[in-house]
Amino acid sequence: MDALGIDLGSAITDAFDDLTREKVNYAADPSRWAAERGKMHIWSKQREVLESIRDNRRTVVRACHSAGKSFIAASAACWWIDSHPPGEAFILTSAPTAPQVRAILWRNINRIHASANLPGRCNQTEWIMPTGDNADELVGIGRKPSEHSEGSFQGIHARYVLVILDESQGVPKALWDATESIASNANARILAIGNPDVTSGPFVDACRSPELWNEIHIGFKHTPASTGEDVPEEVADGLISQEWAHDRAIAWGEDSALYQSKVLGEIPTGDVDPWR
């Protein structure tokens, strides 16, 4: 820090990051964005999710418990805003309840935004970007289902729109239908991610519609605890463990709907009681 109280190291790093951002097409390489701009480690299935959003209009992810679902959804949101031209990108997110919107997805968005020193400012449900002349622009918003209707989506327009439905197995069909009204242009994308603890509904329909949705399956067998993929300790600590999967096989039974959904990431053959 110099005599004026300026942290020259941080200032140089910020300037380098901004210069790199201008020269690198991070929109085309989300994995590089995660490493360089996001300053995070993402494992193989998480890279697959980001690359699917890049390449497909609609991506649906059915995943086991503790697979990093909300983290990669938040990473996608941050990559989307940071890698597309200022003023041309927008993210709209939802989840079954208001606490899930704020305490899960947007909590992760805020953490990534802060740790990566991304532009603008975030609160519990909004990302606001300065546009100059003391003006601000809303570039991201989280809403609970009761705040949604097809009509409420009208008027939200941007060249690059990403709609994220977190815990989407619990999102009502009306909201799934309404997402199409905002994600109607060629550059728009939809990410629906969740645990397959339902046997029917729009989430299951999406998983079974390869002509419309690119489906990504993340079961315990795909995770680092099972494959041996090398990940940092702090990443591994947040993911499903061999011990937990083994214990659930004993407690629930490998043929149970709970085991199929929570451990295998499969659409169950029977009803799942989430409060069991």
C-alpha positions in Angstrom: 0.0 0.0 0.0 1.5 3.4 -1.0 1.5 6.7 0.9 -1.9 7.6 -0.5 -3.4 4.4 1.0 -3.8 2.7 -2.4 -3.3 -1.1 -2.5 -1.2 -1.2 -5.7 -1.1 -5.0 -5.8 -4.9 -5.2 -5.8 -5.1 -2.3 -8.3 -2.7 -4.1 -10.7 -4.6 -7.4 -10.3 -7.9 -5.7 -11.1 -6.5 -3.9 -14.1 -5.0 -7.2 -15.4 -8.3 -9.0 -14.9 -10.2 -6.3 -16.8 -7.6 -6.4 -19.7 -7.9 -10.2 -19.8 -11.7 -10.1 -19.8 -11.6 -7.7 -22.9 -9.2 -10.0 -24.8 -10.5 -13.4 -24.1 -13.9 -14.7 -25.4 -15.0 -16.2 -22.1 -18.6 -16.7 -23.5 -17.1 -19.4 -25.7 -15.0 -21.0 -23.0 -16.9 -21.2 -19.6 -14.4 -23.5 -18.1 -11.6 -21.0 -18.7 -13.8 -18.3 -17.2 -14.3 -20.4 -14.1 -10.6 -20.8 -13.6 -9.4 -17.3 -14.6 -12.3 -15.0 -13.8 -14.3 -17.0 -11.4 -11.2 -18.2 -9.5 -12.8 -21.5 -8.8 -12.4 -25.2 -9.4 -15.2 -26.9 -11.2 -15.2 -30.7 -11.7 -16.0 -32.6 -14.9 -19.8 -32.8 -14.6 -20.0 -29.1 -13.7 -18.0 -28.3 -16.8 -20.4 -30.3 -18.8 -23.3 -28.2 -17.5 -21.6 -24.9 -18.4 -20.7 -26.2 -21.8 -24.2 -27.4 -22.4 -25.7 -24.0 -21.6 -23.2 -22.5 -24.1 -24.2 -25.0 -26.8 -27.9 -25.8 -26.2 -31.0 -23.7 -25.9 -32.3 -25.8 -23.0 -30.4 -27.9 -20.5 -32.0 -30.1 -17.8 -29.8 -31.6 -15.1 -31.1 -34.4 -12.8 -28.6 -34.9 -10.0 -28.1 -36.8 -6.8 -27.9 -35.2 -3.4 -24.9 -33.0 -2.7 -23.7 -32.9 -6.3 -23.0 -29.1 -6.3 -26.2 -28.3 -8.2 -26.9 -24.8 -6.9 -23.2 -23.9 -7.0 -22.9 -24.7 -10.7 -26.2 -22.9 -11.4 -24.8 -19.8 -9.6 -21.5 -20.2 -11.5 -23.5 -20.2 -14.7 -25.3 -17.0 -13.8 -22.0 -15.2 -13.0 -20.3 -16.5 -16.1 -23.2 -15.4 -18.2 -23.3 -11.8 -17.0 -19.5 -11.4 -16.9 -18.7 -12.9 -20.3 -21.4 -11.2 -22.4 -21.3 -7.6 -23.6 -22.3 -5.1 -20.9 -26.0 -4.1 -21.2 -26.8 -7.1 -23.4 -27.1 -9.9 -20.9 -29.8 -10.7 -18.2 -30.4 -13.6 -15.8 -33.7 -14.6 -14.3 -33.8 -17.2 -11.6 -36.4 -19.0 -9.6 -36.9 -21.9 -7.2 -39.9 -23.4 -5.4 -39.8 -21.1 -2.4 -38.5 -17.6 -1.6 -35.9 -19.0 1.0 -34.5 -21.3 -1.7 -34.1 -18.3 -4.1 -32.3 -16.2 -1.5 -30.5 -18.6 0.8 -29.3 -21.2 -1.8 -28.9 -19.9 -5.4 -28.4 -16.2 -4.7 -26.2 -16.9 -1.7 -23.9 -18.7 -4.0 -24.1 -16.0 -6.6 -23.1 -13.4 -4.0 -20.2 -15.5 -2.8 -18.8 -16.0 -6.4 -19.5 -12.3 -7.2 -17.5 -11.2 -4.2 -14.6 -13.7 -4.4 -14.1 -13.1 -8.1 -14.5 -9.3 -7.7 -17.0 -9.2 -10.5 -18.5 -5.9 -11.7 -21.6 -4.4 -10.2 -23.2 -5.2 -6.9 -25.5 -8.0 -5.6 -28.1 -8.3 -2.9 -30.2 -11.3 -1.9 -32.2 -11.4 -5.2 -30.7 -8.8 -7.6 -27.6 -8.0 -9.6 -27.2 -4.3 -10.4 -24.7 -2.9 -12.8 -23.6 0.8 -13.0 -24.0 2.2 -16.5 -22.4 5.6 -16.1 -23.9 9.0 -15.4 -24.8 7.8 -11.9 -27.3 5.3 -13.5 -27.8 1.7 -12.6 -29.2 -1.2 -14.6 -30.7 -4.4 -13.3 -29.0 -7.4 -15.0 -30.2 -10.2 -12.8 -33.1 -11.0 -10.6 -34.4 -13.9 -8.5 -38.1 -14.6 -8.0 -40.3 -17.1 -6.2 -43.1 -18.8 -8.2 -45.9 -16.6 -6.6 -44.2 -13.6 -8.2 -44.4 -15.2 -11.6 -47.0 -15.2 -14.4 -46.6 -15.3 -18.1 -47.6 -11.7 -18.2 -45.0 -10.6 -15.7 -42.3 -11.9 -18.0 -43.3 -9.5 -20.7 -41.1 -6.5 -21.0 -37.9 -8.3 -19.9 -35.7 -8.3 -23.0 -32.0 -8.7 -23.6 -29.9 -10.1 -26.4 -28.5 -12.7 -24.1 -31.0 -14.1 -21.6 -30.4 -17.0 -19.2 -33.3 -18.4 -17.2 -32.4 -20.7 -14.3 -34.9 -22.9 -12.5 -33.1 -24.2 -9.4 -34.6 -27.2 -7.6 -36.8 -27.3 -10.7 -38.5 -30.6 -9.8 -40.6 -28.4 -7.4 -41.3 -25.5 -9.8 -44.9 -25.4 -11.1 -45.7 -26.0 -14.7 -47.0 -22.5 -15.2 -43.6 -21.2 -14.5 -41.9 -23.6 -16.8 -44.3 -22.4 -19.6 -43.6 -18.8 -18.7 -39.9 -19.2 -19.1 -40.3 -19.7 -22.8 -41.7 -16.2 -23.2 -38.5 -14.6 -21.9 -36.2 -17.2 -23.5 -37.6 -16.8 -27.0 -34.8 -15.2 -29.0 -31.9 -17.2 -30.6 -29.3 -16.4 -28.0 -31.5 -17.2 -24.9 -30.8 -20.2 -22.7 -32.7 -22.2 -20.0 -31.1 -24.2 -17.3 -33.4 -26.5 -15.2 -31.6 -28.3 -12.5 -32.8 -30.5 -9.6 -33.1 -33.7 -7.8 -35.4 -36.2 -9.5 -37.6 -36.9 -6.5 -40.8 -36.8 -8.6 -42.2 -39.4 -11.0 -44.1 -37.0 -13.2 -44.4 -33.3 -14.1 -42.5 -30.8 -16.3 -39.1 -31.7 -14.8 -39.6 -35.4 -15.7 -41.1 -34.4 -19.1 -37.9 -32.3 -19.9 -35.7 -35.2 -18.9 -37.6 -37.4 -21.4 -37.6 -34.9 -24.3 -34.2 -35.1 -26.0 -35.6 -33.3 -29.0 -36.0 -30.2 -26.9 -33.7 -30.6 -23.9 -30.1 -31.6 -23.5 -30.2 -33.8 -20.4 -27.3 -34.2 -18.0 -27.3 -37.0 -15.4 -25.2 -36.7 -12.3 -25.4 -39.7 -10.0 -23.1 -40.8 -7.2 -21.2 -42.9 -9.7 -20.3 -39.7 -11.6 -18.9 -37.8 -8.6 -15.3 -37.6 -7.5 -16.0 -39.8 -4.5 -16.8 -42.6 -6.8 -14.6 -41.9 -9.9 -11.5 -40.8 -8.1 -11.4 -37.5 -10.0 -8.8 -35.2 -8.5 -10.5 -32.2 -6.9 -9.3 -29.8 -4.1 -10.2 -30.9 -0.6 -12.6 -28.1 0.0 -14.5 -29.1 -3.2 -14.7 -32.8 -2.1 -15.9 -31.9 1.3 -19.0 -30.3 -0.2 -19.9 -33.3 -2.4 -21.6 -36.6 -1.7 -19.3 -39.1 0.0 -18.8 -42.8 -0.3 -19.8 -43.2 3.4 -23.1 -41.5 3.0 -24.0 -43.4 -0.2 -23.1 -46.7 1.6 -25.2 -45.8 4.6 -28.2 -44.8 2.5 -28.0 -48.2 0.7 -28.4 -49.9 4.1 -31.0 -47.5 5.6 -33.2 -47.0 2.5 -32.4 -50.1 0.4 -30.9 -49.9 -3.1 -34.3 -50.6 -4.7 -36.0 -47.8 -2.8 -37.3 -44.6 -4.5 -35.2 -42.5 -2.1 -32.0 -44.3 -3.0 -32.8 -44.1 -6.7 -33.3 -40.3 -6.5 -30.9 -39.1 -3.8 -28.0 -41.4 -4.5 -28.3 -42.5 -8.1 -29.9 -39.4 -9.5 -32.4 -41.5 -11.3 -36.1 -40.8 -11.8 -37.6 -43.1 -9.2 -40.1 -45.9 -9.9 -42.2 -45.0 -6.9 -43.1 -42.0 -4.8 -40.3 -40.3 -2.8 -41.2 -38.9 0.7 -38.7 -36.0 1.0 -39.4 -35.8 4.8 -38.4 -39.3 5.6 
